[in-house]
Amino acid sequence: MRFPTSTDQAREEAVEAASLAVRRGDLVVIPTDTVYGVGADAFDEAAVRALLAAKGRGREKPPPVLVSSPTTLQALASRVSPYAQALVDAFWPGPLTLVCHQQPSLQWDLGETRGTVAVRMPDDPVALAVLERTGPLAVSSANLTGEPAARDADEAERMLGEKVAVVVDAGRTAGAAPSTIVDVTGPRPVVLRWGALGADELNVVLEPLGLAVASPEQVTEPVQPQQQTPEPEQPQEPGAPAERDGD
């Protein structure tokens, strides 16, 4: 079902419908500040599998997790460095996804994460309202693999309509670019995907700490510890970051 958000009452009905669908283990489409996302309960393994299947994507590209508050990062990630916290303080909510060490106690299966979790707090009131009711959601861009990410509900429904229970329609997204993904598991931040935030913006925060962003080819040593999850079918160099999807 598709729910508009044009009035306060309609928005409440949309948020509640999406929240209930997530609790049932269904998939939902929600807006974010970058592109539309397709989401599932991050702690529901069957729902996460359904999300990956809906997109035509394998476990080797796990979805990031969206949260409603910066403080939730500490519950999902361990060994959050001072520079990572500085990035959170500067850019959350916003178009920055951080790949962190996963809390080892978490009982979930997002795919071949190599012991990490990608986390973001979106700057969108509808997405945050849903997240406040559901808790962390595994969210990937609302599109089929190989297709452009959806920027409105029509595009998302065209690609994923039969595979999701609820589509929340909040109009066209404000941003066209996806989030920038930064690996913060090592001694220096490494950009895994450029998006809405560029190097100049990130380095304004990092330079007072004596750091600057690097790209993977600039890093000669592994930026992550030995993986803590099973090897994917296509072996990667030990310690290399898992390939990441994102909104």
VEXMI-647582 format. One line per field, with one value per atom (N, C-alpha, C): residue in one letter; atom name; x, y, z. Coordinates in steps of 0.05 Angstrom, whole numbers, plus 5000, padded with zeros to 4 digits. Layout:
BEGIN
resn	a, ...
name	CA, ...
xx	X, ...
yy	Y, ...
zz	Z, ...
END
This chain:
BEGIN
resn	m, m, m, r, r, r, f, f, f, p, p, p, t, t, t, s, s, s, t, t, t, d, d, d, q, q, q, a, a, a, r, r, r, e, e, e, e, e, e, a, a, a, v, v, v, e, e, e, a, a, a, a, a, a, s, s, s, l, l, l, a, a, a, v, v, v, r, r, r, r, r, r, g, g, g, d, d, d, l, l, l, v, v, v, v, v, v, i, i, i, p, p, p, t, t, t, d, d, d, t, t, t, v, v, v, y, y, y, g, g, g, v, v, v, g, g, g, a, a, a, d, d, d, a, a, a, f, f, f, d, d, d, e, e, e, a, a, a, a, a, a, v, v, v, r, r, r, a, a, a, l, l, l, l, l, l, a, a, a, a, a, a, k, k, k, g, g, g, r, r, r, g, g, g, r, r, r, e, e, e, k, k, k, p, p, p, p, p, p, p, p, p, v, v, v, l, l, l, v, v, v, s, s, s, s, s, s, p, p, p, t, t, t, t, t, t, l, l, l, q, q, q, a, a, a, l, l, l, a, a, a, s, s, s, r, r, r, v, v, v, s, s, s, p, p, p, y, y, y, a, a, a, q, q, q, a, a, a, l, l, l, v, v, v, d, d, d, a, a, a, f, f, f, w, w, w, p, p, p, g, g, g, p, p, p, l, l, l, t, t, t, l, l, l, v, v, v, c, c, c, h, h, h, q, q, q, q, q, q, p, p, p, s, s, s, l, l, l, q, q, q, w, w, w, d, d, d, l, l, l, g, g, g, e, e, e, t, t, t, r, r, r, g, g, g, t, t, t, v, v, v, a, a, a, v, v, v, r, r, r, m, m, m, p, p, p, d, d, d, d, d, d, p, p, p, v, v, v, a, a, a, l, l, l, a, a, a, v, v, v, l, l, l, e, e, e, r, r, r, t, t, t, g, g, g, p, p, p, l, l, l, a, a, a, v, v, v, s, s, s, s, s, s, a, a, a, n, n, n, l, l, l, t, t, t, g, g, g, e, e, e, p, p, p, a, a, a, a, a, a, r, r, r, d, d, d, a, a, a, d, d, d, e, e, e, a, a, a, e, e, e, r, r, r, m, m, m, l, l, l, g, g, g, e, e, e, k, k, k, v, v, v, a, a, a, v, v, v, v, v, v, v, v, v, d, d, d, a, a, a, g, g, g, r, r, r, t, t, t, a, a, a, g, g, g, a, a, a, a, a, a, p, p, p, s, s, s, t, t, t, i, i, i, v, v, v, d, d, d, v, v, v, t, t, t, g, g, g, p, p, p, r, r, r, p, p, p, v, v, v, v, v, v, l, l, l, r, r, r, w, w, w, g, g, g, a, a, a, l, l, l, g, g, g, a, a, a, d, d, d, e, e, e, l, l, l, n, n, n, v, v, v, v, v, v, l, l, l, e, e, e, p, p, p, l, l, l, g, g, g, l, l, l, a, a, a, v, v, v, a, a, a, s, s, s, p, p, p, e, e, e, q, q, q, v, v, v, t, t, t, e, e, e, p, p, p, v, v, v, q, q, q, p, p, p, q, q, q, q, q, q, q, q, q, t, t, t, p, p, p, e, e, e, p, p, p, e, e, e, q, q, q, p, p, p, q, q, q, e, e, e, p, p, p, g, g, g, a, a, a, p, p, p, a, a, a, e, e, e, r, r, r, d, d, d, g, g, g, d, d, d
name	N, CA, C, N, CA, C, N, CA, C, N, CA, C, N, CA, C, N, CA, C, N, CA, C, N, CA, C, N, CA, C, N, CA, C, N, CA, C, N, CA, C, N, CA, C, N, CA, C, N, CA, C, N, CA, C, N, CA, C, N, CA, C, N, CA, C, N, CA, C, N, CA, C, N, CA, C, N, CA, C, N, CA, C, N, CA, C, N, CA, C, N, CA, C, N, CA, C, N, CA, C, N, CA, C, N, CA, C, N, CA, C, N, CA, C, N, CA, C, N, CA, C, N, CA, C, N, CA, C, N, CA, C, N, CA, C, N, CA, C, N, CA, C, N, CA, C, N, CA, C, N, CA, C, N, CA, C, N, CA, C, N, CA, C, N, CA, C, N, CA, C, N, CA, C, N, CA, C, N, CA, C, N, CA, C, N, CA, C, N, CA, C, N, CA, C, N, CA, C, N, CA, C, N, CA, C, N, CA, C, N, CA, C, N, CA, C, N, CA, C, N, CA, C, N, CA, C, N, CA, C, N, CA, C, N, CA, C, N, CA, C, N, CA, C, N, CA, C, N, CA, C, N, CA, C, N, CA, C, N, CA, C, N, CA, C, N, CA, C, N, CA, C, N, CA, C, N, CA, C, N, CA, C, N, CA, C, N, CA, C, N, CA, C, N, CA, C, N, CA, C, N, CA, C, N, CA, C, N, CA, C, N, CA, C, N, CA, C, N, CA, C, N, CA, C, N, CA, C, N, CA, C, N, CA, C, N, CA, C, N, CA, C, N, CA, C, N, CA, C, N, CA, C, N, CA, C, N, CA, C, N, CA, C, N, CA, C, N, CA, C, N, CA, C, N, CA, C, N, CA, C, N, CA, C, N, CA, C, N, CA, C, N, CA, C, N, CA, C, N, CA, C, N, CA, C, N, CA, C, N, CA, C, N, CA, C, N, CA, C, N, CA, C, N, CA, C, N, CA, C, N, CA, C, N, CA, C, N, CA, C, N, CA, C, N, CA, C, N, CA, C, N, CA, C, N, CA, C, N, CA, C, N, CA, C, N, CA, C, N, CA, C, N, CA, C, N, CA, C, N, CA, C, N, CA, C, N, CA, C, N, CA, C, N, CA, C, N, CA, C, N, CA, C, N, CA, C, N, CA, C, N, CA, C, N, CA, C, N, CA, C, N, CA, C, N, CA, C, N, CA, C, N, CA, C, N, CA, C, N, CA, C, N, CA, C, N, CA, C, N, CA, C, N, CA, C, N, CA, C, N, CA, C, N, CA, C, N, CA, C, N, CA, C, N, CA, C, N, CA, C, N, CA, C, N, CA, C, N, CA, C, N, CA, C, N, CA, C, N, CA, C, N, CA, C, N, CA, C, N, CA, C, N, CA, C, N, CA, C, N, CA, C, N, CA, C, N, CA, C, N, CA, C, N, CA, C, N, CA, C, N, CA, C, N, CA, C, N, CA, C, N, CA, C, N, CA, C, N, CA, C, N, CA, C, N, CA, C, N, CA, C, N, CA, C, N, CA, C, N, CA, C, N, CA, C, N, CA, C, N, CA, C, N, CA, C, N, CA, C, N, CA, C, N, CA, C, N, CA, C, N, CA, C, N, CA, C, N, CA, C, N, CA, C, N, CA, C, N, CA, C, N, CA, C, N, CA, C, N, CA, C, N, CA, C, N, CA, C, N, CA, C, N, CA, C, N, CA, C, N, CA, C, N, CA, C, N, CA, C, N, CA, C, N, CA, C, N, CA, C, N, CA, C, N, CA, C, N, CA, C, N, CA, C, N, CA, C, N, CA, C, N, CA, C, N, CA, C, N, CA, C, N, CA, C, N, CA, C, N, CA, C, N, CA, C, N, CA, C, N, CA, C, N, CA, C, N, CA, C, N, CA, C, N, CA, C, N, CA, C, N, CA, C, N, CA, C, N, CA, C, N, CA, C
xx	5017, 5000, 5017, 5007, 5022, 5009, 5025, 5015, 5028, 5011, 5022, 5029, 5043, 5051, 5045, 5025, 5020, 5007, 4995, 4983, 4994, 4990, 5000, 4986, 4960, 4946, 4956, 4959, 4969, 4997, 5014, 5041, 5040, 5024, 5022, 5013, 4993, 4984, 5005, 5021, 5043, 5065, 5072, 5093, 5084, 5059, 5049, 5047, 5038, 5036, 5063, 5083, 5110, 5121, 5116, 5127, 5114, 5088, 5075, 5085, 5089, 5099, 5126, 5143, 5170, 5168, 5151, 5148, 5137, 5122, 5112, 5133, 5156, 5177, 5176, 5159, 5156, 5177, 5179, 5196, 5180, 5193, 5180, 5198, 5186, 5200, 5196, 5218, 5216, 5234, 5227, 5245, 5269, 5290, 5312, 5321, 5341, 5351, 5368, 5375, 5390, 5373, 5366, 5348, 5328, 5308, 5290, 5304, 5296, 5308, 5287, 5296, 5279, 5291, 5273, 5283, 5270, 5284, 5275, 5286, 5273, 5284, 5312, 5331, 5359, 5364, 5347, 5350, 5333, 5320, 5303, 5318, 5330, 5347, 5332, 5307, 5291, 5284, 5278, 5271, 5295, 5319, 5343, 5348, 5345, 5348, 5328, 5303, 5283, 5291, 5303, 5312, 5333, 5353, 5374, 5362, 5343, 5331, 5314, 5301, 5284, 5300, 5325, 5342, 5358, 5358, 5374, 5403, 5408, 5436, 5443, 5468, 5478, 5488, 5495, 5505, 5532, 5546, 5572, 5570, 5546, 5543, 5521, 5528, 5508, 5497, 5473, 5461, 5471, 5471, 5477, 5453, 5457, 5436, 5431, 5405, 5398, 5388, 5395, 5387, 5375, 5360, 5346, 5361, 5384, 5399, 5429, 5446, 5475, 5483, 5469, 5477, 5473, 5456, 5453, 5478, 5496, 5521, 5536, 5537, 5552, 5540, 5514, 5501, 5507, 5513, 5518, 5547, 5564, 5592, 5610, 5633, 5653, 5678, 5694, 5719, 5716, 5696, 5691, 5713, 5729, 5752, 5743, 5761, 5754, 5748, 5763, 5758, 5731, 5723, 5697, 5675, 5678, 5659, 5657, 5680, 5680, 5664, 5666, 5650, 5620, 5613, 5586, 5575, 5590, 5582, 5577, 5593, 5592, 5570, 5566, 5550, 5525, 5519, 5494, 5475, 5449, 5439, 5449, 5453, 5462, 5473, 5484, 5491, 5519, 5524, 5550, 5545, 5555, 5554, 5581, 5582, 5608, 5609, 5630, 5635, 5652, 5640, 5652, 5656, 5672, 5673, 5646, 5635, 5609, 5612, 5592, 5591, 5589, 5607, 5607, 5583, 5569, 5546, 5520, 5520, 5496, 5487, 5461, 5450, 5435, 5449, 5437, 5454, 5444, 5459, 5452, 5470, 5466, 5479, 5494, 5509, 5539, 5556, 5585, 5597, 5595, 5603, 5632, 5645, 5673, 5676, 5655, 5657, 5652, 5640, 5635, 5606, 5598, 5571, 5573, 5557, 5556, 5531, 5535, 5513, 5510, 5485, 5479, 5454, 5453, 5429, 5420, 5397, 5388, 5376, 5377, 5366, 5339, 5320, 5294, 5273, 5254, 5235, 5218, 5210, 5193, 5210, 5234, 5251, 5257, 5263, 5269, 5245, 5221, 5197, 5193, 5198, 5195, 5216, 5241, 5263, 5259, 5247, 5242, 5223, 5206, 5186, 5197, 5213, 5222, 5249, 5266, 5293, 5309, 5334, 5352, 5340, 5342, 5332, 5355, 5356, 5374, 5361, 5375, 5363, 5383, 5373, 5389, 5373, 5387, 5373, 5351, 5328, 5304, 5306, 5320, 5323, 5332, 5327, 5339, 5368, 5384, 5412, 5417, 5434, 5440, 5422, 5401, 5383, 5390, 5384, 5388, 5372, 5382, 5367, 5343, 5321, 5296, 5297, 5287, 5286, 5257, 5238, 5210, 5196, 5172, 5157, 5149, 5144, 5137, 5160, 5184, 5207, 5211, 5209, 5212, 5191, 5166, 5144, 5146, 5156, 5159, 5178, 5200, 5220, 5215, 5202, 5200, 5172, 5152, 5125, 5114, 5118, 5107, 5122, 5145, 5162, 5161, 5147, 5145, 5116, 5112, 5085, 5075, 5093, 5086, 5105, 5094, 5110, 5102, 5121, 5115, 5123, 5104, 5108, 5111, 5135, 5140, 5150, 5143, 5152, 5180, 5191, 5218, 5238, 5260, 5280, 5295, 5305, 5320, 5347, 5359, 5386, 5385, 5404, 5406, 5429, 5449, 5472, 5468, 5478, 5476, 5495, 5495, 5513, 5542, 5560, 5588, 5594, 5608, 5614, 5644, 5649, 5676, 5681, 5703, 5712, 5727, 5718, 5731, 5741, 5747, 5757, 5787, 5801, 5830, 5840, 5866, 5878, 5872, 5863, 5856, 5831, 5814, 5789, 5794, 5780, 5783, 5756, 5754, 5729, 5725, 5703, 5697, 5679, 5663, 5647, 5642, 5648, 5642, 5612, 5601, 5573, 5568, 5548, 5539, 5560, 5578, 5599, 5626, 5640, 5666, 5689, 5713, 5737, 5741, 5735, 5739, 5722, 5697, 5679, 5688, 5696, 5705, 5731, 5749, 5775, 5774, 5753, 5750, 5747, 5734, 5731, 5756, 5769, 5791, 5818, 5823, 5849, 5857, 5838, 5846, 5856, 5849, 5858, 5883, 5894, 5918, 5913, 5888, 5881, 5869, 5867, 5853, 5842, 5821, 5810, 5828, 5828, 5843, 5824, 5832, 5817, 5831, 5817, 5829, 5856, 5860, 5885, 5909, 5902, 5923, 5932, 5918, 5924, 5939, 5963, 5980, 5977, 5966, 5962, 5932, 5923, 5895, 5884, 5860, 5848, 5829, 5825, 5808, 5822, 5813, 5825, 5816, 5829, 5821, 5791, 5778, 5749, 5739, 5715, 5704, 5680, 5674, 5652, 5664, 5650, 5661, 5668, 5688, 5697, 5674, 5671, 5652, 5662, 5644, 5652, 5676, 5676, 5699, 5718, 5741, 5758, 5768, 5769, 5781, 5807, 5823, 5848, 5842, 5855, 5850, 5851, 5831, 5830, 5817, 5812, 5799, 5770, 5760, 5733, 5713, 5691, 5670, 5658, 5650, 5637, 5611, 5604, 5582, 5561, 5535, 5513, 5506, 5489, 5481, 5460, 5448, 5428, 5441
yy	4976, 5000, 5025, 5046, 5071, 5092, 5106, 5126, 5153, 5174, 5201, 5213, 5235, 5249, 5279, 5286, 5314, 5329, 5316, 5329, 5315, 5328, 5316, 5289, 5287, 5262, 5241, 5248, 5229, 5219, 5238, 5230, 5211, 5216, 5198, 5170, 5169, 5143, 5129, 5144, 5132, 5120, 5136, 5127, 5103, 5103, 5080, 5055, 5058, 5035, 5024, 5040, 5030, 5016, 5028, 5016, 4988, 4986, 4961, 4940, 4948, 4930, 4919, 4936, 4928, 4907, 4912, 4894, 4867, 4866, 4841, 4826, 4839, 4826, 4833, 4853, 4861, 4882, 4887, 4908, 4934, 4957, 4982, 5000, 5019, 5040, 5066, 5079, 5105, 5125, 5151, 5172, 5176, 5186, 5196, 5223, 5235, 5260, 5257, 5233, 5228, 5216, 5190, 5177, 5161, 5150, 5132, 5106, 5094, 5069, 5048, 5023, 5000, 4988, 4985, 4978, 4953, 4942, 4919, 4920, 4907, 4905, 4893, 4908, 4900, 4874, 4868, 4844, 4821, 4823, 4802, 4790, 4767, 4756, 4750, 4740, 4733, 4759, 4780, 4805, 4817, 4815, 4824, 4808, 4782, 4765, 4773, 4779, 4788, 4814, 4832, 4858, 4854, 4837, 4832, 4819, 4800, 4786, 4806, 4824, 4843, 4861, 4867, 4883, 4867, 4840, 4824, 4825, 4827, 4831, 4807, 4801, 4779, 4788, 4769, 4774, 4789, 4788, 4801, 4832, 4843, 4872, 4878, 4878, 4881, 4910, 4913, 4939, 4954, 4981, 4996, 4996, 5007, 5009, 5038, 5046, 5073, 5074, 5096, 5100, 5128, 5131, 5156, 5175, 5167, 5184, 5178, 5198, 5192, 5174, 5174, 5158, 5128, 5121, 5093, 5081, 5097, 5086, 5070, 5079, 5065, 5037, 5034, 5008, 4988, 4999, 4982, 4978, 4997, 4997, 4997, 4985, 4985, 5000, 5008, 5022, 5046, 5062, 5086, 5106, 5113, 5131, 5160, 5176, 5205, 5218, 5211, 5224, 5215, 5190, 5181, 5196, 5200, 5215, 5244, 5255, 5282, 5284, 5264, 5264, 5261, 5244, 5242, 5269, 5282, 5307, 5328, 5327, 5347, 5342, 5316, 5310, 5293, 5286, 5271, 5290, 5289, 5274, 5286, 5269, 5278, 5255, 5262, 5242, 5230, 5220, 5207, 5180, 5159, 5132, 5124, 5114, 5106, 5076, 5064, 5035, 5032, 5019, 5016, 4987, 4982, 4955, 4949, 4926, 4918, 4910, 4916, 4905, 4875, 4860, 4831, 4817, 4831, 4818, 4819, 4834, 4838, 4811, 4806, 4782, 4789, 4790, 4796, 4784, 4785, 4775, 4793, 4813, 4831, 4822, 4801, 4791, 4788, 4789, 4785, 4812, 4819, 4845, 4847, 4824, 4824, 4837, 4832, 4843, 4872, 4884, 4913, 4919, 4944, 4953, 4981, 4986, 5013, 5027, 5051, 5064, 5093, 5101, 5129, 5139, 5164, 5178, 5197, 5191, 5208, 5234, 5255, 5281, 5284, 5268, 5269, 5263, 5281, 5278, 5253, 5245, 5221, 5196, 5194, 5171, 5170, 5192, 5192, 5184, 5193, 5185, 5155, 5143, 5114, 5100, 5109, 5097, 5099, 5121, 5124, 5102, 5092, 5072, 5044, 5040, 5013, 5005, 5025, 5020, 5017, 5009, 5008, 4991, 5003, 4989, 4984, 4960, 4955, 4968, 4987, 5003, 5005, 4998, 5000, 5019, 5030, 5047, 5032, 5045, 5032, 5030, 5010, 5005, 4976, 4966, 4940, 4944, 4923, 4924, 4932, 4952, 4962, 4985, 4991, 5013, 5037, 5062, 5085, 5085, 5096, 5097, 5115, 5106, 5121, 5147, 5168, 5194, 5202, 5186, 5191, 5164, 5165, 5140, 5126, 5141, 5128, 5110, 5120, 5104, 5080, 5084, 5061, 5040, 5049, 5030, 5015, 5028, 5015, 4991, 4995, 4974, 4953, 4962, 4944, 4941, 4952, 4953, 4927, 4905, 4879, 4865, 4876, 4863, 4876, 4899, 4914, 4916, 4919, 4921, 4949, 4968, 4996, 5014, 5034, 5054, 5081, 5095, 5121, 5142, 5158, 5178, 5206, 5216, 5243, 5262, 5256, 5272, 5266, 5283, 5279, 5286, 5270, 5274, 5300, 5312, 5337, 5333, 5310, 5305, 5285, 5288, 5269, 5249, 5257, 5240, 5222, 5198, 5181, 5191, 5178, 5186, 5179, 5194, 5187, 5166, 5144, 5122, 5124, 5125, 5127, 5104, 5090, 5069, 5082, 5078, 5090, 5069, 5045, 5024, 5024, 5041, 5042, 5068, 5073, 5097, 5122, 5119, 5142, 5136, 5156, 5151, 5146, 5126, 5118, 5120, 5135, 5138, 5114, 5099, 5076, 5084, 5105, 5115, 5145, 5160, 5189, 5193, 5212, 5218, 5248, 5253, 5281, 5298, 5286, 5300, 5296, 5318, 5316, 5317, 5315, 5315, 5341, 5363, 5389, 5391, 5382, 5384, 5365, 5341, 5322, 5331, 5342, 5350, 5374, 5391, 5413, 5403, 5380, 5368, 5352, 5340, 5322, 5336, 5357, 5370, 5380, 5390, 5397, 5373, 5349, 5325, 5313, 5328, 5318, 5296, 5295, 5274, 5286, 5269, 5276, 5250, 5252, 5228, 5217, 5191, 5177, 5160, 5153, 5133, 5106, 5084, 5058, 5054, 5065, 5061, 5076, 5095, 5110, 5095, 5075, 5060, 5035, 5032, 5009, 4987, 4992, 4971, 4968, 4944, 4940, 4960, 4969, 4989, 4975, 4949, 4935, 4910, 4900, 4876, 4852, 4829, 4804, 4800, 4793, 4791, 4771, 4777, 4761, 4744, 4746, 4731, 4713, 4693, 4675, 4689, 4678, 4689, 4688, 4709, 4708, 4688, 4681, 4662, 4672, 4698, 4710, 4721, 4708, 4717, 4745, 4761, 4787, 4787, 4806, 4808, 4810, 4794, 4796, 4824, 4831, 4858, 4878, 4872, 4892, 4896, 4921, 4926, 4912, 4904, 4891, 4912, 4902, 4920, 4930, 4955, 4966, 4977, 4972, 4985, 5008, 5026, 5048, 5066, 5083, 5101, 5129
zz	5000, 5000, 5000, 4988, 4986, 5003, 5019, 5038, 5032, 5028, 5025, 5052, 5052, 5077, 5075, 5059, 5053, 5075, 5095, 5118, 5143, 5166, 5191, 5196, 5191, 5195, 5176, 5151, 5131, 5138, 5147, 5154, 5178, 5198, 5221, 5212, 5194, 5184, 5168, 5152, 5137, 5155, 5175, 5193, 5209, 5218, 5233, 5215, 5191, 5173, 5167, 5162, 5157, 5182, 5205, 5230, 5235, 5231, 5235, 5215, 5190, 5170, 5177, 5187, 5196, 5218, 5237, 5260, 5251, 5228, 5218, 5202, 5197, 5181, 5152, 5144, 5116, 5109, 5083, 5072, 5068, 5072, 5068, 5051, 5037, 5023, 5037, 5044, 5059, 5045, 5048, 5038, 5056, 5046, 5062, 5051, 5062, 5052, 5027, 5019, 4995, 4973, 4975, 4956, 4973, 4959, 4973, 4980, 5003, 5012, 5016, 5013, 5020, 5045, 5066, 5092, 5104, 5124, 5139, 5167, 5185, 5213, 5212, 5222, 5220, 5236, 5255, 5272, 5263, 5241, 5230, 5206, 5210, 5189, 5163, 5167, 5143, 5128, 5142, 5129, 5114, 5126, 5112, 5087, 5089, 5065, 5043, 5051, 5032, 5019, 5035, 5024, 5002, 5008, 4988, 4963, 4967, 4945, 4928, 4941, 4927, 4908, 4916, 4900, 4880, 4883, 4866, 4873, 4899, 4910, 4928, 4929, 4946, 4973, 4989, 5016, 5017, 4994, 4993, 4994, 4991, 4992, 5013, 5039, 5060, 5061, 5070, 5071, 5096, 5095, 5119, 5138, 5161, 5181, 5187, 5185, 5192, 5221, 5234, 5262, 5266, 5288, 5293, 5311, 5322, 5341, 5339, 5342, 5342, 5365, 5387, 5410, 5404, 5384, 5377, 5366, 5355, 5344, 5365, 5390, 5410, 5416, 5411, 5415, 5393, 5369, 5346, 5339, 5347, 5339, 5364, 5361, 5382, 5373, 5392, 5386, 5367, 5373, 5357, 5364, 5344, 5349, 5353, 5364, 5367, 5340, 5319, 5293, 5282, 5286, 5278, 5292, 5318, 5334, 5324, 5317, 5306, 5280, 5263, 5238, 5244, 5264, 5272, 5282, 5299, 5311, 5289, 5268, 5247, 5226, 5220, 5196, 5201, 5226, 5231, 5245, 5237, 5214, 5188, 5168, 5143, 5125, 5102, 5082, 5086, 5110, 5116, 5128, 5115, 5126, 5136, 5161, 5173, 5176, 5165, 5169, 5194, 5214, 5240, 5248, 5269, 5281, 5293, 5287, 5298, 5327, 5343, 5370, 5368, 5380, 5377, 5389, 5407, 5420, 5403, 5381, 5366, 5353, 5355, 5344, 5318, 5296, 5271, 5249, 5224, 5201, 5177, 5172, 5150, 5124, 5126, 5103, 5110, 5090, 5094, 5102, 5127, 5137, 5146, 5148, 5158, 5185, 5202, 5229, 5232, 5211, 5212, 5208, 5213, 5207, 5196, 5175, 5163, 5175, 5187, 5201, 5191, 5190, 5182, 5196, 5202, 5212, 5191, 5178, 5156, 5166, 5149, 5156, 5142, 5150, 5138, 5160, 5163, 5186, 5185, 5161, 5158, 5165, 5153, 5159, 5189, 5202, 5230, 5247, 5239, 5253, 5252, 5229, 5227, 5244, 5243, 5258, 5288, 5297, 5325, 5336, 5318, 5326, 5322, 5302, 5295, 5307, 5313, 5320, 5294, 5295, 5272, 5249, 5225, 5201, 5182, 5170, 5147, 5123, 5111, 5089, 5066, 5042, 5018, 4999, 4980, 4960, 4947, 4942, 4932, 4902, 4893, 4864, 4860, 4836, 4829, 4823, 4827, 4822, 4792, 4789, 4762, 4753, 4767, 4760, 4778, 4768, 4785, 4810, 4831, 4857, 4853, 4866, 4864, 4879, 4867, 4880, 4887, 4879, 4888, 4890, 4901, 4906, 4881, 4859, 4834, 4824, 4825, 4816, 4833, 4860, 4878, 4874, 4871, 4867, 4841, 4821, 4795, 4797, 4812, 4814, 4835, 4857, 4881, 4891, 4877, 4888, 4897, 4882, 4889, 4911, 4919, 4939, 4966, 4968, 4993, 5002, 5028, 5039, 5040, 5044, 5047, 5032, 5017, 5005, 5017, 5030, 5041, 5021, 5012, 4991, 5004, 5004, 5014, 4993, 4968, 4946, 4937, 4921, 4910, 4931, 4933, 4953, 4947, 4969, 4966, 4952, 4957, 4947, 4924, 4906, 4883, 4887, 4903, 4907, 4932, 4932, 4956, 4977, 5000, 5022, 5015, 5026, 5024, 5045, 5038, 5056, 5064, 5090, 5101, 5120, 5115, 5133, 5156, 5181, 5204, 5223, 5212, 5229, 5234, 5219, 5221, 5233, 5232, 5244, 5228, 5203, 5187, 5171, 5165, 5151, 5121, 5111, 5083, 5069, 5048, 5033, 5015, 5019, 5003, 4979, 4983, 4961, 4965, 4944, 4945, 4940, 4954, 4950, 4955, 4972, 4977, 4991, 5006, 5020, 5005, 5001, 4988, 5007, 4997, 5013, 5029, 5016, 5030, 5055, 5052, 5075, 5098, 5091, 5111, 5124, 5108, 5119, 5137, 5134, 5153, 5182, 5185, 5211, 5219, 5200, 5206, 5210, 5196, 5197, 5225, 5242, 5269, 5285, 5277, 5290, 5277, 5258, 5244, 5224, 5213, 5194, 5169, 5148, 5124, 5112, 5096, 5084, 5063, 5061, 5040, 5024, 5000, 4984, 4987, 4982, 4986, 4973, 4949, 4935, 4948, 4966, 4980, 5005, 5013, 5038, 5031, 5041, 5033, 5053, 5077, 5097, 5101, 5109, 5114, 5135, 5129, 5147, 5167, 5165, 5183, 5194, 5217, 5228, 5212, 5218, 5205, 5208, 5186, 5187, 5208, 5218, 5240, 5230, 5204, 5192, 5170, 5161, 5141, 5116, 5101, 5076, 5056, 5039, 5017, 4996, 4977, 4957, 4940, 4934, 4920, 4941, 4947, 4968, 4964, 4986, 4985, 5001, 4996, 5011, 5041, 5058, 5087, 5097, 5112, 5124, 5106, 5081, 5063, 5071, 5068, 5075, 5057, 5068, 5052, 5032, 5009, 4990, 5003, 5000, 5014, 4995, 5003, 4990, 5007, 4998, 5014, 5001, 5017, 5006, 5001
END
